[in-house]
Amino acid sequence: MAEQPASKKPRGRPKSQFSDLSGGTIQALDRGISLLVTLSKEGELSLTDLALSVGMPPSTAHRMLSTLQKHGFVELDAASQQWAVGLEAFRVGSSYLERTNLVDSARAVMRDLAQQSGETTNLAIADNGDVVFISQIESHKPIRAFFLPGTRGFMHASGIGKALLANFSRAEVEKILQKKGCPEFTAKTITTPSALFAELEIIKQRGWALDDEERFLGMQCIAAPIYNSFSEAIAGVSVSGPTVSFLNNSIAEIGHRVKQAAAKITDSIGGVTPKR
């Protein structure tokens, strides 16, 4: 039997991995993510090698890299002309680790706080102008606060929401208010930006926030912010329960305990509480 000739290695760029994309995806975004993933695996690559790795024309790869560079997701070494993952990609990626580590680290502190106060403790973050509850230790009392993980709420009518807003810049708060407004839920809800900014200043100075029946009549919440390693408020912890459980002379004491709990959680995730 005659020997079969060896198959020839295909020439040119490898087949693009984007040729079979479904109509439900955004091709430019897929390509940009592919560049980031490849850089994360390889470390540093030239434009030519990177384009070949993902099956993309160098001109297209360069445009996408330039866009990613503008936002800090990739960096170019001018001397070696090598591309690498940028600092912003690290910060975005580390937010996932912070969130998952946050829930685990906060659990024991929240449990202690619930035992001390006898009320429900909550953990929440800000997302797209809302406060989103991600963890809870329930009280065993028949009347108690309850928020399923994933529950969203308005920040201006939430203890944790206001604790976070107090740490945002005025421009960030105004942007949220322009999007969400200040809807009234009870007669005690803050419904004007001027009143909200005045209270946020007080919250910032004392380190904890009070939701005084501003979302639900008969329910109060005392909250404090949790910080990351950049001293940015990324979450909040709170004690929530019926108003009758929060006697006026105990609110400041509970606020101090919640503030201490937030500081413990901040320390446990490697965060830094800013000095006032």
C-alpha positions as CSV (number, residue, x, y, z in Angstrom):
1,M,0.0,0.0,0.0
2,A,1.4,3.4,-1.0
3,E,2.4,5.7,1.9
4,Q,0.0,8.6,2.4
5,P,1.6,12.0,2.2
6,A,1.7,13.9,5.6
7,S,-1.1,16.4,6.0
8,K,0.0,20.0,5.6
9,K,-0.3,22.4,8.5
10,P,-2.8,25.1,7.7
11,R,-1.3,28.5,7.0
12,G,-2.4,31.9,8.2
13,R,-4.3,32.9,11.3
14,P,-6.1,30.2,13.2
15,K,-9.8,30.0,12.8
16,S,-11.5,32.7,14.8
17,Q,-13.3,31.5,17.9
18,F,-15.9,34.2,17.2
19,S,-17.3,32.6,14.0
20,D,-19.9,30.5,15.8
21,L,-21.3,33.2,18.1
22,S,-25.0,33.1,18.6
23,G,-27.2,36.0,17.7
24,G,-27.8,36.7,21.4
25,T,-24.2,37.9,22.2
26,I,-22.4,41.1,21.5
27,Q,-19.4,40.2,19.3
28,A,-17.3,43.2,20.3
29,L,-17.7,42.5,24.0
30,D,-16.9,38.8,23.4
31,R,-13.7,39.7,21.7
32,G,-12.7,42.2,24.4
33,I,-13.3,39.6,27.1
34,S,-11.3,37.0,25.1
35,L,-8.4,39.4,24.9
36,L,-8.5,39.9,28.7
37,V,-8.8,36.1,29.4
38,T,-5.8,35.4,27.1
39,L,-3.7,38.1,28.7
40,S,-4.6,36.7,32.2
41,K,-3.3,33.3,31.1
42,E,-0.2,34.3,29.2
43,G,0.9,37.3,31.3
44,E,2.4,39.5,28.6
45,L,2.0,39.3,24.8
46,S,2.8,41.4,21.8
47,L,-0.1,42.7,19.7
48,T,0.8,40.2,16.9
49,D,1.0,37.2,19.2
50,L,-2.2,38.2,21.1
51,A,-4.1,38.7,17.8
52,L,-3.0,35.3,16.6
53,S,-3.9,33.6,19.9
54,V,-7.5,34.7,19.6
55,G,-7.8,34.5,15.8
56,M,-8.4,38.2,15.4
57,P,-6.9,40.7,12.9
58,P,-4.2,42.8,14.6
59,S,-6.0,46.1,13.6
60,T,-9.2,44.9,15.4
61,A,-7.2,43.7,18.4
62,H,-5.5,47.0,18.6
63,R,-8.7,49.0,18.6
64,M,-10.1,46.8,21.4
65,L,-7.0,47.0,23.4
66,S,-6.9,50.7,23.1
67,T,-10.5,50.9,24.5
68,L,-9.6,48.5,27.3
69,Q,-6.4,50.6,28.0
70,K,-8.5,53.8,28.2
71,H,-10.5,52.2,31.1
72,G,-7.4,50.7,32.8
73,F,-8.2,47.1,32.1
74,V,-5.0,46.5,30.1
75,E,-1.6,48.2,30.0
76,L,1.1,48.6,27.3
77,D,4.8,48.6,28.2
78,A,6.1,51.3,25.8
79,A,9.6,49.8,25.8
80,S,8.8,46.2,25.1
81,Q,5.5,46.8,23.3
82,Q,4.0,44.0,25.4
83,W,0.4,44.1,26.5
84,A,-0.7,42.9,30.0
85,V,-3.8,42.9,32.3
86,G,-4.2,46.3,34.0
87,L,-5.0,47.4,37.5
88,E,-8.7,48.1,36.9
89,A,-9.2,44.4,35.9
90,F,-7.7,43.4,39.2
91,R,-10.0,45.7,41.1
92,V,-13.1,44.5,39.3
93,G,-12.1,40.9,39.8
94,S,-11.2,41.3,43.4
95,S,-14.7,42.7,44.1
96,Y,-16.0,39.1,43.6
97,L,-13.6,37.8,46.2
98,E,-14.5,40.6,48.5
99,R,-18.2,39.8,48.2
100,T,-17.8,36.0,48.7
101,N,-15.3,36.5,51.5
102,L,-17.5,39.2,53.0
103,V,-20.5,36.9,53.6
104,D,-18.3,34.2,55.2
105,S,-16.4,36.7,57.3
106,A,-19.5,38.6,58.5
107,R,-21.4,35.5,59.6
108,A,-19.9,35.0,63.0
109,V,-20.0,38.8,63.8
110,M,-23.6,39.0,62.7
111,R,-24.5,36.0,64.9
112,D,-22.9,37.7,67.9
113,L,-24.6,40.9,67.2
114,A,-28.0,39.2,66.9
115,Q,-27.4,37.5,70.3
116,Q,-26.5,40.8,71.9
117,S,-29.4,42.7,70.5
118,G,-32.0,40.0,70.4
119,E,-33.0,41.2,66.9
120,T,-32.4,40.3,63.3
121,T,-29.1,41.2,61.7
122,N,-28.6,42.0,58.0
123,L,-25.8,42.3,55.5
124,A,-26.3,44.3,52.3
125,I,-24.5,46.0,49.5
126,A,-25.3,48.8,47.0
127,D,-26.1,47.8,43.4
128,N,-27.2,50.1,40.7
129,G,-28.7,52.7,43.1
130,D,-30.4,50.1,45.3
131,V,-29.5,48.4,48.6
132,V,-29.5,44.7,48.1
133,F,-29.6,42.2,51.1
134,I,-27.2,39.3,50.8
135,S,-27.2,37.7,54.2
136,Q,-29.3,37.6,57.4
137,I,-29.3,36.1,60.9
138,E,-33.0,36.0,62.0
139,S,-34.3,36.7,65.4
140,H,-36.5,34.1,67.1
141,K,-39.0,36.6,68.2
142,P,-42.5,36.3,66.7
143,I,-42.4,39.8,65.3
144,R,-39.1,40.4,63.4
145,A,-37.6,41.9,60.3
146,F,-37.1,39.5,57.4
147,F,-35.4,40.1,54.0
148,L,-34.8,37.3,51.6
149,P,-31.3,37.3,50.0
150,G,-31.5,39.4,46.8
151,T,-34.3,41.7,48.2
152,R,-33.8,45.2,46.9
153,G,-34.8,48.5,48.5
154,F,-34.5,52.3,48.1
155,M,-31.3,53.5,49.7
156,H,-32.8,56.7,51.1
157,A,-35.3,54.7,53.2
158,S,-32.9,52.1,54.5
159,G,-30.5,52.0,57.4
160,I,-27.7,50.3,55.4
161,G,-28.6,52.4,52.4
162,K,-28.1,55.6,54.3
163,A,-24.9,54.3,55.9
164,L,-23.5,53.7,52.4
165,L,-24.8,56.9,50.9
166,A,-23.0,58.9,53.8
167,N,-19.7,57.5,52.4
168,F,-20.4,58.3,48.8
169,S,-19.5,61.6,47.1
170,R,-22.2,64.2,46.7
171,A,-22.1,63.7,43.0
172,E,-22.6,59.9,43.4
173,V,-25.6,60.5,45.7
174,E,-27.1,63.1,43.4
175,K,-26.8,60.6,40.5
176,I,-28.7,58.0,42.5
177,L,-31.4,60.5,43.5
178,Q,-31.8,61.5,39.9
179,K,-32.4,57.9,38.9
180,K,-34.4,56.7,41.9
181,G,-35.9,59.8,43.5
182,C,-37.0,60.0,47.1
183,P,-40.4,58.3,47.2
184,E,-42.5,58.4,50.3
185,F,-43.3,55.1,52.1
186,T,-44.4,56.4,55.5
187,A,-44.9,59.8,57.1
188,K,-41.3,59.5,58.4
189,T,-39.6,58.9,55.0
190,I,-37.1,61.5,54.0
191,T,-38.4,62.9,50.7
192,T,-36.2,65.8,49.8
193,P,-32.5,65.8,48.8
194,S,-31.7,68.7,51.2
195,A,-33.1,66.7,54.2
196,L,-31.2,63.6,53.1
197,F,-27.9,65.4,52.7
198,A,-28.3,66.9,56.2
199,E,-28.9,63.5,57.7
200,L,-26.0,61.9,55.7
201,E,-23.6,64.4,57.3
202,I,-24.8,63.4,60.8
203,I,-24.4,59.7,59.9
204,K,-20.9,60.3,58.5
205,Q,-19.8,62.0,61.7
206,R,-21.2,59.4,64.2
207,G,-20.5,56.3,62.1
208,W,-24.0,54.7,62.1
209,A,-27.4,55.3,60.5
210,L,-31.0,55.0,61.8
211,D,-34.0,54.0,59.7
212,D,-36.7,55.3,62.0
213,E,-39.9,53.7,60.5
214,E,-38.9,55.3,57.2
215,R,-39.7,52.2,55.1
216,F,-42.2,50.3,57.3
217,L,-44.2,51.7,60.1
218,G,-43.4,49.9,63.4
219,M,-39.9,48.8,62.2
220,Q,-36.5,50.4,62.9
221,C,-33.0,49.6,61.7
222,I,-29.6,50.7,62.9
223,A,-26.7,50.2,60.4
224,A,-23.0,50.9,59.9
225,P,-20.7,50.7,56.8
226,I,-18.1,48.1,56.0
227,Y,-15.0,49.1,54.1
228,N,-12.5,47.5,51.7
229,S,-8.8,47.9,51.6
230,F,-9.2,51.3,49.8
231,S,-11.4,52.6,52.6
232,E,-14.4,52.5,50.3
233,A,-17.8,51.6,51.8
234,I,-18.7,48.3,50.1
235,A,-21.4,47.0,52.4
236,G,-23.3,47.5,55.6
237,V,-24.4,45.5,58.6
238,S,-27.6,46.3,60.6
239,V,-29.9,45.4,63.4
240,S,-33.6,45.5,62.5
241,G,-36.7,44.9,64.5
242,P,-40.0,46.3,65.9
243,T,-39.9,49.9,67.1
244,V,-41.0,48.8,70.6
245,S,-37.8,46.9,70.9
246,F,-35.7,50.0,70.4
247,L,-36.2,52.2,73.4
248,N,-35.0,55.7,72.8
249,N,-32.3,55.4,75.5
250,S,-30.8,52.3,73.8
251,I,-30.6,53.4,70.2
252,A,-27.2,55.1,70.7
253,E,-25.9,52.0,72.5
254,I,-27.1,49.7,69.7
255,G,-25.6,52.1,67.2
256,H,-22.2,51.8,68.9
257,R,-22.4,48.0,68.9
258,V,-23.3,47.9,65.2
259,K,-20.5,50.3,64.5
260,Q,-18.1,47.9,66.3
261,A,-19.5,44.9,64.5
262,A,-18.9,46.7,61.1
263,A,-15.3,47.5,62.2
264,K,-14.7,43.8,63.0
265,I,-16.0,42.7,59.6
266,T,-13.9,45.4,57.9
267,D,-10.8,44.0,59.7
268,S,-11.7,40.4,58.8
269,I,-11.7,41.2,55.0
270,G,-8.5,43.3,55.1
271,G,-10.4,46.5,55.0
272,V,-9.5,49.9,56.4
273,T,-12.0,52.0,58.3
274,P,-11.3,55.7,57.4
275,K,-10.4,58.1,60.2
276,R,-12.8,60.9,60.8
